[in-house]
Amino acid sequence: MFRVRDLHEHLGLPTDEPSINVTRSRLGRLVRQGVLEQPGRGRYQKRT
């Protein structure tokens, strides 16, 4: 399980709000496609 901000820090991406919002919307698309699960607000994990 990971948070968007942790992911950005881990990958060395900017952690400002606009950047994080872009990632969040991309992850939201993956959640809808069934690639990721969203067990809690702002938390994501790979579907097993």
For each residue, the residues with C-beta under 8 A, 3 or more apart:
1: 39 43 44 45
2: 6 7 43 44 45
3: 6 7 42 43 44
4: 7 8 20 23 24 27 42 44
5: 8 9 15 20
6: 2 3 9 10
7: 2 3 4 10 11 13 23
8: 4 5 11 13 14 15 19 20 23
9: 5 6 12 13 15
10: 6 7
11: 7 8
12: 9
13: 7 8 9 19 23
14: 8 19
15: 5 8 9 19 20
16: 19 20
17: 20 21
18: 21 22
19: 8 13 14 15 16 22 23
20: 4 5 8 15 16 17 23 24
21: 17 18 24 25
22: 18 19 25 26
23: 4 7 8 13 19 20 26 27
24: 4 20 21 27 28
25: 21 22 28 29
26: 22 23 29 30
27: 4 23 24 30 31 36 38 44
28: 24 25 31 32
29: 25 26 32 33
30: 26 27 33 35 36
31: 27 28 34 35 36 37 38 44
32: 28 29
33: 29 30
34: 31 47
35: 30 31 46 47
36: 27 30 31 44 45 46 47
37: 31 44 45 46 47
38: 27 31 43 44 45
39: 1 43 45
40: 43
41:
42: 3 4
43: 1 2 3 38 39 40
44: 1 2 3 4 27 31 36 37 38
45: 1 2 36 37 38 39
46: 35 36 37
47: 34 35 36 37
48:
